[in-house]
Every structure is written in structure tokens, then in C-alpha cells.
Amino acid sequence: MKVKIFLTLSLAWIIFIGYFTWHTTPKNFQWDEWFWFGVVPATAPYLLIFIWKPNVIAKCVKAVFKDDN
């Protein structure tokens, strides 16, 4: 259950930063700002967990698919 919450929060963060980037500069979308302030902070914790504790990621993936049955 925690995995789904964290993934939902990460996705919400990426969408929020994308909207905020678009809203502050209505003439053109700033892809570099969206990437550095939206995508990188949302995915960095998962990358660090994957590097330092790869078995945790495997357990989380198994738990997510187990819950769907």
C-alpha cells in the first residue's frame, strides 16, 4: 500500500511541476525546468533506493502485483 502512495505522490509532483512551469510561462513550455524540478526530484529517491537496496525494489514490485490479484 505504501508503494502505491509513494508512486502516486511522485506522479502528482511531476504533473504539478509541469502545470506550474506551463502556467508561469504561457508563451512556451520550459522543458528543461520541468525536467530538473519535476522529473529528477520525483525519480531520484527511487534511483537511490535501487542503487543501495535493490532487493527493496523487487519486494515492492512483487507486492504491487500481488495486491492486484
PDB file of N, CA, C and O in Angstrom:
ATOM      1  N   MET A   1       0.819  -1.193   0.000  1.00  0.00           N
ATOM      2  CA  MET A   1       0.000   0.000   0.000  1.00  0.00           C
ATOM      3  C   MET A   1       0.867   1.263   0.000  1.00  0.00           C
ATOM      4  O   MET A   1       0.545   2.234  -0.684  1.00  0.00           O
ATOM      5  N   LYS A   2       1.967   1.252   0.767  1.00  0.00           N
ATOM      6  CA  LYS A   2       2.853   2.421   0.795  1.00  0.00           C
ATOM      7  C   LYS A   2       3.456   2.688  -0.569  1.00  0.00           C
ATOM      8  O   LYS A   2       3.671   3.841  -0.944  1.00  0.00           O
ATOM      9  N   VAL A   3       3.728   1.630  -1.310  1.00  0.00           N
ATOM     10  CA  VAL A   3       4.339   1.781  -2.631  1.00  0.00           C
ATOM     11  C   VAL A   3       3.417   2.573  -3.554  1.00  0.00           C
ATOM     12  O   VAL A   3       3.861   3.473  -4.267  1.00  0.00           O
ATOM     13  N   LYS A   4       2.146   2.234  -3.533  1.00  0.00           N
ATOM     14  CA  LYS A   4       1.190   2.928  -4.395  1.00  0.00           C
ATOM     15  C   LYS A   4       1.067   4.395  -3.997  1.00  0.00           C
ATOM     16  O   LYS A   4       0.923   5.262  -4.859  1.00  0.00           O
ATOM     17  N   ILE A   5       1.121   4.674  -2.712  1.00  0.00           N
ATOM     18  CA  ILE A   5       1.032   6.060  -2.243  1.00  0.00           C
ATOM     19  C   ILE A   5       2.244   6.856  -2.715  1.00  0.00           C
ATOM     20  O   ILE A   5       2.101   7.973  -3.213  1.00  0.00           O
ATOM     21  N   PHE A   6       3.444   6.280  -2.560  1.00  0.00           N
ATOM     22  CA  PHE A   6       4.655   6.982  -2.981  1.00  0.00           C
ATOM     23  C   PHE A   6       4.690   7.190  -4.489  1.00  0.00           C
ATOM     24  O   PHE A   6       5.095   8.255  -4.955  1.00  0.00           O
ATOM     25  N   LEU A   7       4.275   6.193  -5.251  1.00  0.00           N
ATOM     26  CA  LEU A   7       4.248   6.346  -6.704  1.00  0.00           C
ATOM     27  C   LEU A   7       3.211   7.395  -7.129  1.00  0.00           C
ATOM     28  O   LEU A   7       3.451   8.163  -8.061  1.00  0.00           O
ATOM     29  N   THR A   8       2.079   7.427  -6.455  1.00  0.00           N
ATOM     30  CA  THR A   8       1.062   8.425  -6.752  1.00  0.00           C
ATOM     31  C   THR A   8       1.566   9.830  -6.427  1.00  0.00           C
ATOM     32  O   THR A   8       1.345  10.764  -7.198  1.00  0.00           O
ATOM     33  N   LEU A   9       2.241   9.979  -5.292  1.00  0.00           N
ATOM     34  CA  LEU A   9       2.795  11.281  -4.933  1.00  0.00           C
ATOM     35  C   LEU A   9       3.856  11.737  -5.931  1.00  0.00           C
ATOM     36  O   LEU A   9       3.914  12.917  -6.277  1.00  0.00           O
ATOM     37  N   SER A  10       4.690  10.816  -6.391  1.00  0.00           N
ATOM     38  CA  SER A  10       5.717  11.164  -7.382  1.00  0.00           C
ATOM     39  C   SER A  10       5.078  11.619  -8.688  1.00  0.00           C
ATOM     40  O   SER A  10       5.496  12.620  -9.270  1.00  0.00           O
ATOM     41  N   LEU A  11       4.081  10.897  -9.143  1.00  0.00           N
ATOM     42  CA  LEU A  11       3.400  11.274 -10.377  1.00  0.00           C
ATOM     43  C   LEU A  11       2.681  12.612 -10.215  1.00  0.00           C
ATOM     44  O   LEU A  11       2.698  13.445 -11.121  1.00  0.00           O
ATOM     45  N   ALA A  12       2.051  12.812  -9.064  1.00  0.00           N
ATOM     46  CA  ALA A  12       1.380  14.086  -8.803  1.00  0.00           C
ATOM     47  C   ALA A  12       2.380  15.239  -8.795  1.00  0.00           C
ATOM     48  O   ALA A  12       2.077  16.327  -9.283  1.00  0.00           O
ATOM     49  N   TRP A  13       3.563  15.006  -8.246  1.00  0.00           N
ATOM     50  CA  TRP A  13       4.602  16.042  -8.221  1.00  0.00           C
ATOM     51  C   TRP A  13       5.015  16.419  -9.651  1.00  0.00           C
ATOM     52  O   TRP A  13       5.135  17.600  -9.978  1.00  0.00           O
ATOM     53  N   ILE A  14       5.230  15.409 -10.494  1.00  0.00           N
ATOM     54  CA  ILE A  14       5.634  15.666 -11.876  1.00  0.00           C
ATOM     55  C   ILE A  14       4.547  16.456 -12.606  1.00  0.00           C
ATOM     56  O   ILE A  14       4.855  17.396 -13.337  1.00  0.00           O
ATOM     57  N   ILE A  15       3.287  16.085 -12.415  1.00  0.00           N
ATOM     58  CA  ILE A  15       2.192  16.792 -13.070  1.00  0.00           C
ATOM     59  C   ILE A  15       2.074  18.213 -12.536  1.00  0.00           C
ATOM     60  O   ILE A  15       1.871  19.150 -13.309  1.00  0.00           O
ATOM     61  N   PHE A  16       2.201  18.385 -11.215  1.00  0.00           N
ATOM     62  CA  PHE A  16       2.103  19.718 -10.617  1.00  0.00           C
ATOM     63  C   PHE A  16       3.198  20.638 -11.139  1.00  0.00           C
ATOM     64  O   PHE A  16       2.920  21.783 -11.494  1.00  0.00           O
ATOM     65  N   ILE A  17       4.429  20.161 -11.193  1.00  0.00           N
ATOM     66  CA  ILE A  17       5.531  20.992 -11.680  1.00  0.00           C
ATOM     67  C   ILE A  17       5.348  21.290 -13.170  1.00  0.00           C
ATOM     68  O   ILE A  17       5.662  22.390 -13.624  1.00  0.00           O
ATOM     69  N   GLY A  18       4.848  20.326 -13.923  1.00  0.00           N
ATOM     70  CA  GLY A  18       4.573  20.576 -15.335  1.00  0.00           C
ATOM     71  C   GLY A  18       3.537  21.666 -15.515  1.00  0.00           C
ATOM     72  O   GLY A  18       3.700  22.553 -16.353  1.00  0.00           O
ATOM     73  N   TYR A  19       2.470  21.605 -14.731  1.00  0.00           N
ATOM     74  CA  TYR A  19       1.443  22.652 -14.805  1.00  0.00           C
ATOM     75  C   TYR A  19       1.999  23.994 -14.352  1.00  0.00           C
ATOM     76  O   TYR A  19       1.746  25.017 -14.988  1.00  0.00           O
ATOM     77  N   PHE A  20       2.752  23.997 -13.262  1.00  0.00           N
ATOM     78  CA  PHE A  20       3.320  25.235 -12.747  1.00  0.00           C
ATOM     79  C   PHE A  20       4.275  25.859 -13.765  1.00  0.00           C
ATOM     80  O   PHE A  20       4.269  27.075 -13.955  1.00  0.00           O
ATOM     81  N   THR A  21       5.088  25.038 -14.418  1.00  0.00           N
ATOM     82  CA  THR A  21       6.005  25.530 -15.444  1.00  0.00           C
ATOM     83  C   THR A  21       5.229  26.115 -16.619  1.00  0.00           C
ATOM     84  O   THR A  21       5.597  27.163 -17.149  1.00  0.00           O
ATOM     85  N   TRP A  22       4.170  25.449 -17.021  1.00  0.00           N
ATOM     86  CA  TRP A  22       3.355  25.948 -18.136  1.00  0.00           C
ATOM     87  C   TRP A  22       2.621  27.222 -17.736  1.00  0.00           C
ATOM     88  O   TRP A  22       2.518  28.152 -18.537  1.00  0.00           O
ATOM     89  N   HIS A  23       2.111  27.277 -16.512  1.00  0.00           N
ATOM     90  CA  HIS A  23       1.317  28.411 -16.055  1.00  0.00           C
ATOM     91  C   HIS A  23       2.161  29.685 -15.897  1.00  0.00           C
ATOM     92  O   HIS A  23       1.680  30.785 -16.167  1.00  0.00           O
ATOM     93  N   THR A  24       3.408  29.536 -15.464  1.00  0.00           N
ATOM     94  CA  THR A  24       4.244  30.717 -15.249  1.00  0.00           C
ATOM     95  C   THR A  24       4.793  31.280 -16.546  1.00  0.00           C
ATOM     96  O   THR A  24       5.097  32.471 -16.616  1.00  0.00           O
ATOM     97  N   THR A  25       4.927  30.454 -17.575  1.00  0.00           N
ATOM     98  CA  THR A  25       5.409  30.932 -18.873  1.00  0.00           C
ATOM     99  C   THR A  25       4.416  30.494 -19.948  1.00  0.00           C
ATOM    100  O   THR A  25       4.650  29.489 -20.619  1.00  0.00           O
ATOM    101  N   PRO A  26       3.312  31.224 -20.129  1.00  0.00           N
ATOM    102  CA  PRO A  26       2.263  30.773 -21.050  1.00  0.00           C
ATOM    103  C   PRO A  26       2.658  30.786 -22.525  1.00  0.00           C
ATOM    104  O   PRO A  26       1.984  30.154 -23.339  1.00  0.00           O
ATOM    105  N   LYS A  27       3.722  31.483 -22.887  1.00  0.00           N
ATOM    106  CA  LYS A  27       4.095  31.555 -24.299  1.00  0.00           C
ATOM    107  C   LYS A  27       4.728  30.259 -24.794  1.00  0.00           C
ATOM    108  O   LYS A  27       4.471  29.824 -25.917  1.00  0.00           O
ATOM    109  N   ASN A  28       5.543  29.654 -23.965  1.00  0.00           N
ATOM    110  CA  ASN A  28       6.170  28.387 -24.362  1.00  0.00           C
ATOM    111  C   ASN A  28       6.445  27.549 -23.123  1.00  0.00           C
ATOM    112  O   ASN A  28       6.666  28.080 -22.034  1.00  0.00           O
ATOM    113  N   PHE A  29       6.429  26.248 -23.300  1.00  0.00           N
ATOM    114  CA  PHE A  29       6.648  25.318 -22.191  1.00  0.00           C
ATOM    115  C   PHE A  29       8.145  25.135 -21.988  1.00  0.00           C
ATOM    116  O   PHE A  29       8.876  24.852 -22.937  1.00  0.00           O
ATOM    117  N   GLN A  30       8.593  25.294 -20.767  1.00  0.00           N
ATOM    118  CA  GLN A  30      10.015  25.183 -20.441  1.00  0.00           C
ATOM    119  C   GLN A  30      10.344  23.735 -20.075  1.00  0.00           C
ATOM    120  O   GLN A  30      10.219  23.344 -18.915  1.00  0.00           O
ATOM    121  N   TRP A  31      10.761  22.945 -21.057  1.00  0.00           N
ATOM    122  CA  TRP A  31      11.039  21.534 -20.823  1.00  0.00           C
ATOM    123  C   TRP A  31      12.180  21.318 -19.850  1.00  0.00           C
ATOM    124  O   TRP A  31      12.150  20.380 -19.053  1.00  0.00           O
ATOM    125  N   ASP A  32      13.192  22.184 -19.910  1.00  0.00           N
ATOM    126  CA  ASP A  32      14.334  21.991 -19.015  1.00  0.00           C
ATOM    127  C   ASP A  32      13.944  22.222 -17.555  1.00  0.00           C
ATOM    128  O   ASP A  32      14.403  21.494 -16.675  1.00  0.00           O
ATOM    129  N   GLU A  33      13.109  23.217 -17.287  1.00  0.00           N
ATOM    130  CA  GLU A  33      12.658  23.441 -15.914  1.00  0.00           C
ATOM    131  C   GLU A  33      11.789  22.289 -15.432  1.00  0.00           C
ATOM    132  O   GLU A  33      11.924  21.847 -14.291  1.00  0.00           O
ATOM    133  N   TRP A  34      10.908  21.804 -16.277  1.00  0.00           N
ATOM    134  CA  TRP A  34      10.042  20.696 -15.900  1.00  0.00           C
ATOM    135  C   TRP A  34      10.875  19.459 -15.590  1.00  0.00           C
ATOM    136  O   TRP A  34      10.592  18.736 -14.635  1.00  0.00           O
ATOM    137  N   PHE A  35      11.894  19.218 -16.393  1.00  0.00           N
ATOM    138  CA  PHE A  35      12.742  18.050 -16.178  1.00  0.00           C
ATOM    139  C   PHE A  35      13.515  18.160 -14.865  1.00  0.00           C
ATOM    140  O   PHE A  35      13.504  17.230 -14.059  1.00  0.00           O
ATOM    141  N   TRP A  36      14.186  19.293 -14.647  1.00  0.00           N
ATOM    142  CA  TRP A  36      15.047  19.425 -13.471  1.00  0.00           C
ATOM    143  C   TRP A  36      14.286  19.616 -12.168  1.00  0.00           C
ATOM    144  O   TRP A  36      14.755  19.185 -11.115  1.00  0.00           O
ATOM    145  N   PHE A  37      13.117  20.257 -12.218  1.00  0.00           N
ATOM    146  CA  PHE A  37      12.366  20.497 -10.985  1.00  0.00           C
ATOM    147  C   PHE A  37      11.203  19.537 -10.789  1.00  0.00           C
ATOM    148  O   PHE A  37      10.625  19.491  -9.703  1.00  0.00           O
ATOM    149  N   GLY A  38      10.846  18.774 -11.808  1.00  0.00           N
ATOM    150  CA  GLY A  38       9.730  17.844 -11.700  1.00  0.00           C
ATOM    151  C   GLY A  38      10.145  16.392 -11.761  1.00  0.00           C
ATOM    152  O   GLY A  38       9.893  15.628 -10.830  1.00  0.00           O
ATOM    153  N   VAL A  39      10.782  16.009 -12.857  1.00  0.00           N
ATOM    154  CA  VAL A  39      11.105  14.601 -13.073  1.00  0.00           C
ATOM    155  C   VAL A  39      12.262  14.143 -12.196  1.00  0.00           C
ATOM    156  O   VAL A  39      12.177  13.087 -11.568  1.00  0.00           O
ATOM    157  N   VAL A  40      13.329  14.909 -12.144  1.00  0.00           N
ATOM    158  CA  VAL A  40      14.510  14.490 -11.371  1.00  0.00           C
ATOM    159  C   VAL A  40      14.204  14.327  -9.878  1.00  0.00           C
ATOM    160  O   VAL A  40      14.535  13.284  -9.315  1.00  0.00           O
ATOM    161  N   PRO A  41      13.582  15.320  -9.208  1.00  0.00           N
ATOM    162  CA  PRO A  41      13.292  15.117  -7.786  1.00  0.00           C
ATOM    163  C   PRO A  41      12.299  13.983  -7.518  1.00  0.00           C
ATOM    164  O   PRO A  41      12.354  13.354  -6.461  1.00  0.00           O
ATOM    165  N   ALA A  42      11.398  13.718  -8.458  1.00  0.00           N
ATOM    166  CA  ALA A  42      10.415  12.657  -8.249  1.00  0.00           C
ATOM    167  C   ALA A  42      11.012  11.272  -8.442  1.00  0.00           C
ATOM    168  O   ALA A  42      10.551  10.315  -7.819  1.00  0.00           O
ATOM    169  N   THR A  43      12.022  11.141  -9.288  1.00  0.00           N
ATOM    170  CA  THR A  43      12.600   9.822  -9.554  1.00  0.00           C
ATOM    171  C   THR A  43      13.898   9.553  -8.802  1.00  0.00           C
ATOM    172  O   THR A  43      14.309   8.397  -8.694  1.00  0.00           O
ATOM    173  N   ALA A  44      14.547  10.577  -8.284  1.00  0.00           N
ATOM    174  CA  ALA A  44      15.825  10.392  -7.592  1.00  0.00           C
ATOM    175  C   ALA A  44      15.734   9.457  -6.385  1.00  0.00           C
ATOM    176  O   ALA A  44      16.620   8.618  -6.220  1.00  0.00           O
ATOM    177  N   PRO A  45      14.710   9.557  -5.531  1.00  0.00           N
ATOM    178  CA  PRO A  45      14.660   8.622  -4.396  1.00  0.00           C
ATOM    179  C   PRO A  45      14.577   7.159  -4.829  1.00  0.00           C
ATOM    180  O   PRO A  45      15.184   6.290  -4.203  1.00  0.00           O
ATOM    181  N   TYR A  46      13.827   6.884  -5.898  1.00  0.00           N
ATOM    182  CA  TYR A  46      13.719   5.506  -6.378  1.00  0.00           C
ATOM    183  C   TYR A  46      15.047   5.015  -6.945  1.00  0.00           C
ATOM    184  O   TYR A  46      15.399   3.847  -6.777  1.00  0.00           O
ATOM    185  N   LEU A  47      15.779   5.889  -7.608  1.00  0.00           N
ATOM    186  CA  LEU A  47      17.088   5.529  -8.138  1.00  0.00           C
ATOM    187  C   LEU A  47      18.066   5.238  -7.009  1.00  0.00           C
ATOM    188  O   LEU A  47      18.824   4.271  -7.071  1.00  0.00           O
ATOM    189  N   LEU A  48      18.048   6.078  -5.976  1.00  0.00           N
ATOM    190  CA  LEU A  48      18.942   5.845  -4.837  1.00  0.00           C
ATOM    191  C   LEU A  48      18.595   4.554  -4.101  1.00  0.00           C
ATOM    192  O   LEU A  48      19.494   3.817  -3.693  1.00  0.00           O
ATOM    193  N   ILE A  49      17.322   4.274  -3.928  1.00  0.00           N
ATOM    194  CA  ILE A  49      16.929   3.013  -3.288  1.00  0.00           C
ATOM    195  C   ILE A  49      17.361   1.837  -4.149  1.00  0.00           C
ATOM    196  O   ILE A  49      17.823   0.822  -3.627  1.00  0.00           O
ATOM    197  N   PHE A  50      17.215   1.966  -5.473  1.00  0.00           N
ATOM    198  CA  PHE A  50      17.625   0.891  -6.376  1.00  0.00           C
ATOM    199  C   PHE A  50      19.128   0.635  -6.285  1.00  0.00           C
ATOM    200  O   PHE A  50      19.567  -0.513  -6.350  1.00  0.00           O
ATOM    201  N   ILE A  51      19.911   1.691  -6.138  1.00  0.00           N
ATOM    202  CA  ILE A  51      21.367   1.533  -6.047  1.00  0.00           C
ATOM    203  C   ILE A  51      21.772   0.921  -4.720  1.00  0.00           C
ATOM    204  O   ILE A  51      22.589   0.001  -4.688  1.00  0.00           O
ATOM    205  N   TRP A  52      21.212   1.418  -3.618  1.00  0.00           N
ATOM    206  CA  TRP A  52      21.671   0.999  -2.296  1.00  0.00           C
ATOM    207  C   TRP A  52      20.962  -0.235  -1.764  1.00  0.00           C
ATOM    208  O   TRP A  52      21.554  -1.011  -1.015  1.00  0.00           O
ATOM    209  N   LYS A  53      19.705  -0.428  -2.138  1.00  0.00           N
ATOM    210  CA  LYS A  53      18.945  -1.581  -1.652  1.00  0.00           C
ATOM    211  C   LYS A  53      18.100  -2.155  -2.786  1.00  0.00           C
ATOM    212  O   LYS A  53      16.887  -1.947  -2.811  1.00  0.00           O
ATOM    213  N   PRO A  54      18.715  -2.871  -3.720  1.00  0.00           N
ATOM    214  CA  PRO A  54      17.945  -3.361  -4.873  1.00  0.00           C
ATOM    215  C   PRO A  54      16.876  -4.382  -4.500  1.00  0.00           C
ATOM    216  O   PRO A  54      15.882  -4.508  -5.215  1.00  0.00           O
ATOM    217  N   ASN A  55      17.049  -5.112  -3.403  1.00  0.00           N
ATOM    218  CA  ASN A  55      16.042  -6.099  -3.018  1.00  0.00           C
ATOM    219  C   ASN A  55      14.745  -5.431  -2.556  1.00  0.00           C
ATOM    220  O   ASN A  55      13.681  -6.044  -2.641  1.00  0.00           O
ATOM    221  N   VAL A  56      14.811  -4.204  -2.076  1.00  0.00           N
ATOM    222  CA  VAL A  56      13.609  -3.479  -1.660  1.00  0.00           C
ATOM    223  C   VAL A  56      12.721  -3.190  -2.875  1.00  0.00           C
ATOM    224  O   VAL A  56      11.499  -3.319  -2.801  1.00  0.00           O
ATOM    225  N   ILE A  57      13.336  -2.802  -3.980  1.00  0.00           N
ATOM    226  CA  ILE A  57      12.571  -2.527  -5.205  1.00  0.00           C
ATOM    227  C   ILE A  57      11.881  -3.797  -5.678  1.00  0.00           C
ATOM    228  O   ILE A  57      10.710  -3.758  -6.058  1.00  0.00           O
ATOM    229  N   ALA A  58      12.589  -4.922  -5.662  1.00  0.00           N
ATOM    230  CA  ALA A  58      11.996  -6.188  -6.093  1.00  0.00           C
ATOM    231  C   ALA A  58      10.812  -6.566  -5.210  1.00  0.00           C
ATOM    232  O   ALA A  58       9.786  -7.024  -5.712  1.00  0.00           O
ATOM    233  N   LYS A  59      10.944  -6.380  -3.912  1.00  0.00           N
ATOM    234  CA  LYS A  59       9.845  -6.688  -2.990  1.00  0.00           C
ATOM    235  C   LYS A  59       8.652  -5.775  -3.246  1.00  0.00           C
ATOM    236  O   LYS A  59       7.507  -6.224  -3.196  1.00  0.00           O
ATOM    237  N   CYS A  60       8.908  -4.501  -3.518  1.00  0.00           N
ATOM    238  CA  CYS A  60       7.818  -3.555  -3.777  1.00  0.00           C
ATOM    239  C   CYS A  60       7.072  -3.916  -5.054  1.00  0.00           C
ATOM    240  O   CYS A  60       5.842  -3.866  -5.092  1.00  0.00           O
ATOM    241  N   VAL A  61       7.802  -4.274  -6.084  1.00  0.00           N
ATOM    242  CA  VAL A  61       7.165  -4.642  -7.356  1.00  0.00           C
ATOM    243  C   VAL A  61       6.318  -5.901  -7.172  1.00  0.00           C
ATOM    244  O   VAL A  61       5.203  -5.985  -7.686  1.00  0.00           O
ATOM    245  N   LYS A  62       6.850  -6.877  -6.439  1.00  0.00           N
ATOM    246  CA  LYS A  62       6.078  -8.097  -6.169  1.00  0.00           C
ATOM    247  C   LYS A  62       4.833  -7.778  -5.359  1.00  0.00           C
ATOM    248  O   LYS A  62       3.769  -8.345  -5.606  1.00  0.00           O
ATOM    249  N   ALA A  63       4.956  -6.879  -4.398  1.00  0.00           N
ATOM    250  CA  ALA A  63       3.804  -6.518  -3.555  1.00  0.00           C
ATOM    251  C   ALA A  63       2.729  -5.804  -4.367  1.00  0.00           C
ATOM    252  O   ALA A  63       1.539  -6.035  -4.155  1.00  0.00           O
ATOM    253  N   VAL A  64       3.134  -4.949  -5.285  1.00  0.00           N
ATOM    254  CA  VAL A  64       2.150  -4.233  -6.115  1.00  0.00           C
ATOM    255  C   VAL A  64       1.370  -5.209  -6.978  1.00  0.00           C
ATOM    256  O   VAL A  64       0.144  -5.127  -7.060  1.00  0.00           O
ATOM    257  N   PHE A  65       2.074  -6.133  -7.624  1.00  0.00           N
ATOM    258  CA  PHE A  65       1.387  -7.088  -8.489  1.00  0.00           C
ATOM    259  C   PHE A  65       0.600  -8.109  -7.688  1.00  0.00           C
ATOM    260  O   PHE A  65      -0.397  -8.640  -8.178  1.00  0.00           O
ATOM    261  N   LYS A  66       1.020  -8.390  -6.487  1.00  0.00           N
ATOM    262  CA  LYS A  66       0.298  -9.313  -5.620  1.00  0.00           C
ATOM    263  C   LYS A  66      -1.030  -8.713  -5.176  1.00  0.00           C
ATOM    264  O   LYS A  66      -2.031  -9.424  -5.083  1.00  0.00           O
ATOM    265  N   ASP A  67      -1.048  -7.397  -4.899  1.00  0.00           N
ATOM    266  CA  ASP A  67      -2.262  -6.706  -4.476  1.00  0.00           C
ATOM    267  C   ASP A  67      -3.313  -6.643  -5.572  1.00  0.00           C
ATOM    268  O   ASP A  67      -4.506  -6.575  -5.278  1.00  0.00           O
ATOM    269  N   ASP A  68      -2.890  -6.666  -6.831  1.00  0.00           N
ATOM    270  CA  ASP A  68      -3.821  -6.527  -7.956  1.00  0.00           C
ATOM    271  C   ASP A  68      -4.651  -7.779  -8.200  1.00  0.00           C
ATOM    272  O   ASP A  68      -5.678  -7.700  -8.873  1.00  0.00           O
ATOM    273  N   ASN A  69      -4.251  -8.911  -7.685  1.00  0.00           N
ATOM    274  CA  ASN A  69      -4.995 -10.159  -7.927  1.00  0.00           C
ATOM    275  C   ASN A  69      -6.297 -10.211  -7.202  1.00  0.00           C
ATOM    276  O   ASN A  69      -7.025 -11.197  -7.312  1.00  0.00           O
TER     277      ASN A  69
END
